[in-house]
Amino acid sequence: MSSDSPRTARAFRFVRRSYADGVVELVYAFDDGDELVERIVFPDAPAIDPVHVHAFDAALDLLHFIAGVSYYKAGVPGELHVETRLPDAATAAFLDALYLHGLGEFAYHNKLDLRGRIRFPVRAASVPADGAKRIAASAAPTGAPAPAESESPRRTLVPIGGGKDSLVSVEILKAAGVDATAVWVGNSPLIAACAARTGLPTLNIRRELSPLLFEYNRQGAYNGHIPVTAINSAILAVAAVLYGYDAIAFSNERSASSATLEYDGQPVNHQWSKGWEFERGLHERLHALVSPALDYYSLLRPLSELAVAERFARTSRYDDVFSSCNRNFRILGPKPADRWCGQCPKCHFVFLALAPFMPKPRLLAIFGRNLLDDEALAPAFDALMEYRDHKPFECVGEGGESRAAMHALVQRAEWREDALVARFAEEILPQLDAGSIALAPLLAPSGETRIPAALRPWVEDPIEGRSADALR
């Protein structure tokens, strides 16, 4: 490792950020080392409306701070230096929480304790002395006005990730008559194919990470999971102001708020930036800093993963283009020969989640094989059910959802003879309380949400009485 390694740095610097002709540049550095320059390209960008200059500038500040997590984690130094406009106290507290919890999985795997290490400087003098209070403050309401309950979004960006969840959101928005645009960050052909299939207008934003980050990784810098949903959310906030949208509708379900495990007294959640705490915090920051008219919410927040799977199964429109297999979306490394590798936790969970709601031949046609009839995959499905292991570090549902789905298959003649379903019935089911594995309660909407009132009936609609092609 070189002498100027991020791991020996004293400080991480937010050097500058700029925008010109559809290109954002975000610049960072460790100590006095070389600059890490990230570029984000917004295609066919219009001129910024003078009325929205302040909002755009504030969104750009947030993006600079949030995207910095990709680079900070290479060294996790104990000091943060902001050489642009300092955040206010509430924003600093939000950022403290984002870096601490968004890097929770990264810290777990690298055996690091980030508590007390991350402290954004603030421009206000009245800062709580207790760092824990600053982090907790990120959840406190700002008092910024919200759109009236009766209002529905006029123009909505709906991020497409290539998987079932965002496609369910697309179909809900289309059915509700919302003026929506399918948007994605990156150059994935798979996501592009899904976006095209939606029939919506599309927007593809390009993100170019600093090549120096990959060089640091080769030299032995810290590496690991980052809260990429937070970064994409900040990019879309800039896009919303630039292109004239008033809402960003993500597709994160309520299961995303559940921790993967607890480590050293702290919950670790692979999906923290998909959870309710982050959604609420960013929504408040956007209202306070950018515009009270810009709405940020998850359309699927009150639904479980199984409820989303049931919604997806109502139409076969996307069967041949969607994929939730994360190996398709690696920046580096091999990708699966087909859309589903069949070996990762995402493949396993999506197969299991869809099985109770789809005809078996249809599901096997999507995946190309029967994952529940492969005895070698027993440990993988055990982890999904939190049986003898913790839930995988992946965007998968809660253990109770996997157990309920497997129990539903035990009752279906076409599934009960498959190796892992039969094993569940014989070995695991007798240890479970019957009340804890019922499927129906998991399909009912519940929990906190920021969904606009006009859209809630479309999200919380009952399953009964809906035809399989209701969302075609």
ChimeraX attribute file (.defattr): number of C-alpha atoms within 10 A of each C-alpha:
attribute: neighborCount
match mode: 1-to-1
recipient: residues
	/A:1	12
	/A:2	10
	/A:3	8
	/A:4	14
	/A:5	18
	/A:6	29
	/A:7	19
	/A:8	15
	/A:9	20
	/A:10	16
	/A:11	19
	/A:12	26
	/A:13	24
	/A:14	23
	/A:15	18
	/A:16	17
	/A:17	21
	/A:18	14
	/A:19	15
	/A:20	10
	/A:21	13
	/A:22	16
	/A:23	16
	/A:24	21
	/A:25	17
	/A:26	26
	/A:27	19
	/A:28	27
	/A:29	22
	/A:30	28
	/A:31	19
	/A:32	12
	/A:33	14
	/A:34	11
	/A:35	17
	/A:36	20
	/A:37	19
	/A:38	22
	/A:39	18
	/A:40	19
	/A:41	20
	/A:42	22
	/A:43	13
	/A:44	10
	/A:45	14
	/A:46	12
	/A:47	11
	/A:48	15
	/A:49	13
	/A:50	9
	/A:51	8
	/A:52	15
	/A:53	14
	/A:54	14
	/A:55	20
	/A:56	24
	/A:57	18
	/A:58	22
	/A:59	25
	/A:60	24
	/A:61	23
	/A:62	25
	/A:63	23
	/A:64	26
	/A:65	23
	/A:66	21
	/A:67	23
	/A:68	22
	/A:69	22
	/A:70	20
	/A:71	25
	/A:72	21
	/A:73	22
	/A:74	23
	/A:75	21
	/A:76	25
	/A:77	20
	/A:78	14
	/A:79	17
	/A:80	20
	/A:81	18
	/A:82	18
	/A:83	12
	/A:84	13
	/A:85	12
	/A:86	17
	/A:87	20
	/A:88	17
	/A:89	21
	/A:90	24
	/A:91	25
	/A:92	23
	/A:93	29
	/A:94	25
	/A:95	26
	/A:96	26
	/A:97	25
	/A:98	25
	/A:99	24
	/A:100	22
	/A:101	25
	/A:102	27
	/A:103	24
	/A:104	27
	/A:105	26
	/A:106	21
	/A:107	22
	/A:108	17
	/A:109	11
	/A:110	12
	/A:111	10
	/A:112	12
	/A:113	14
	/A:114	17
	/A:115	15
	/A:116	12
	/A:117	16
	/A:118	21
	/A:119	21
	/A:120	21
	/A:121	18
	/A:122	18
	/A:123	12
	/A:124	11
	/A:125	8
	/A:126	9
	/A:127	17
	/A:128	12
	/A:129	8
	/A:130	9
	/A:131	17
	/A:132	14
	/A:133	12
	/A:134	22
	/A:135	21
	/A:136	13
	/A:137	21
	/A:138	26
	/A:139	19
	/A:140	14
	/A:141	13
	/A:142	14
	/A:143	9
	/A:144	14
	/A:145	12
	/A:146	15
	/A:147	14
	/A:148	10
	/A:149	10
	/A:150	9
	/A:151	11
	/A:152	17
	/A:153	21
	/A:154	12
	/A:155	17
	/A:156	24
	/A:157	26
	/A:158	27
	/A:159	26
	/A:160	26
	/A:161	25
	/A:162	26
	/A:163	20
	/A:164	23
	/A:165	22
	/A:166	26
	/A:167	27
	/A:168	24
	/A:169	25
	/A:170	27
	/A:171	19
	/A:172	19
	/A:173	20
	/A:174	17
	/A:175	13
	/A:176	15
	/A:177	10
	/A:178	16
	/A:179	15
	/A:180	22
	/A:181	22
	/A:182	24
	/A:183	24
	/A:184	23
	/A:185	22
	/A:186	18
	/A:187	13
	/A:188	16
	/A:189	12
	/A:190	18
	/A:191	24
	/A:192	21
	/A:193	15
	/A:194	24
	/A:195	28
	/A:196	14
	/A:197	14
	/A:198	18
	/A:199	12
	/A:200	16
	/A:201	13
	/A:202	19
	/A:203	20
	/A:204	20
	/A:205	18
	/A:206	16
	/A:207	18
	/A:208	12
	/A:209	17
	/A:210	18
	/A:211	11
	/A:212	15
	/A:213	19
	/A:214	15
	/A:215	11
	/A:216	21
	/A:217	15
	/A:218	12
	/A:219	13
	/A:220	16
	/A:221	19
	/A:222	20
	/A:223	20
	/A:224	14
	/A:225	16
	/A:226	24
	/A:227	24
	/A:228	18
	/A:229	18
	/A:230	22
	/A:231	22
	/A:232	19
	/A:233	24
	/A:234	23
	/A:235	24
	/A:236	25
	/A:237	29
	/A:238	24
	/A:239	23
	/A:240	21
	/A:241	22
	/A:242	21
	/A:243	16
	/A:244	17
	/A:245	23
	/A:246	20
	/A:247	24
	/A:248	27
	/A:249	23
	/A:250	25
	/A:251	25
	/A:252	29
	/A:253	23
	/A:254	24
	/A:255	23
	/A:256	23
	/A:257	20
	/A:258	17
	/A:259	18
	/A:260	24
	/A:261	15
	/A:262	12
	/A:263	14
	/A:264	8
	/A:265	6
	/A:266	14
	/A:267	16
	/A:268	23
	/A:269	24
	/A:270	29
	/A:271	27
	/A:272	28
	/A:273	25
	/A:274	27
	/A:275	22
	/A:276	24
	/A:277	16
	/A:278	23
	/A:279	23
	/A:280	20
	/A:281	23
	/A:282	27
	/A:283	19
	/A:284	28
	/A:285	22
	/A:286	23
	/A:287	20
	/A:288	19
	/A:289	19
	/A:290	24
	/A:291	22
	/A:292	17
	/A:293	16
	/A:294	22
	/A:295	25
	/A:296	26
	/A:297	21
	/A:298	24
	/A:299	29
	/A:300	27
	/A:301	28
	/A:302	25
	/A:303	23
	/A:304	24
	/A:305	29
	/A:306	28
	/A:307	25
	/A:308	25
	/A:309	24
	/A:310	21
	/A:311	25
	/A:312	26
	/A:313	25
	/A:314	18
	/A:315	18
	/A:316	14
	/A:317	16
	/A:318	19
	/A:319	17
	/A:320	13
	/A:321	18
	/A:322	22
	/A:323	26
	/A:324	21
	/A:325	24
	/A:326	20
	/A:327	20
	/A:328	22
	/A:329	20
	/A:330	10
	/A:331	10
	/A:332	8
	/A:333	8
	/A:334	10
	/A:335	16
	/A:336	14
	/A:337	8
	/A:338	12
	/A:339	21
	/A:340	23
	/A:341	20
	/A:342	19
	/A:343	14
	/A:344	15
	/A:345	23
	/A:346	24
	/A:347	22
	/A:348	21
	/A:349	26
	/A:350	22
	/A:351	21
	/A:352	24
	/A:353	24
	/A:354	23
	/A:355	23
	/A:356	24
	/A:357	21
	/A:358	19
	/A:359	12
	/A:360	14
	/A:361	11
	/A:362	14
	/A:363	19
	/A:364	15
	/A:365	12
	/A:366	17
	/A:367	20
	/A:368	15
	/A:369	13
	/A:370	15
	/A:371	23
	/A:372	23
	/A:373	16
	/A:374	12
	/A:375	12
	/A:376	12
	/A:377	16
	/A:378	17
	/A:379	13
	/A:380	19
	/A:381	26
	/A:382	20
	/A:383	17
	/A:384	26
	/A:385	25
	/A:386	17
	/A:387	15
	/A:388	9
	/A:389	13
	/A:390	15
	/A:391	24
	/A:392	21
	/A:393	17
	/A:394	16
	/A:395	21
	/A:396	24
	/A:397	25
	/A:398	22
	/A:399	21
	/A:400	17
	/A:401	27
	/A:402	26
	/A:403	26
	/A:404	24
	/A:405	24
	/A:406	28
	/A:407	22
	/A:408	19
	/A:409	23
	/A:410	22
	/A:411	13
	/A:412	11
	/A:413	9
	/A:414	12
	/A:415	20
	/A:416	20
	/A:417	16
	/A:418	18
	/A:419	17
	/A:420	23
	/A:421	21
	/A:422	19
	/A:423	16
	/A:424	20
	/A:425	18
	/A:426	11
	/A:427	9
	/A:428	16
	/A:429	17
	/A:430	10
	/A:431	9
	/A:432	10
	/A:433	9
	/A:434	11
	/A:435	9
	/A:436	12
	/A:437	20
	/A:438	17
	/A:439	21
	/A:440	10
	/A:441	14
	/A:442	18
	/A:443	22
	/A:444	16
	/A:445	18
	/A:446	14
	/A:447	9
	/A:448	11
	/A:449	17
	/A:450	17
	/A:451	20
	/A:452	20
	/A:453	13
	/A:454	13
	/A:455	19
	/A:456	16
	/A:457	11
	/A:458	15
	/A:459	21
	/A:460	15
	/A:461	11
	/A:462	12
	/A:463	12
	/A:464	6
	/A:465	7
	/A:466	11
	/A:467	10
	/A:468	16
	/A:469	11
	/A:470	12
	/A:471	19
	/A:472	11
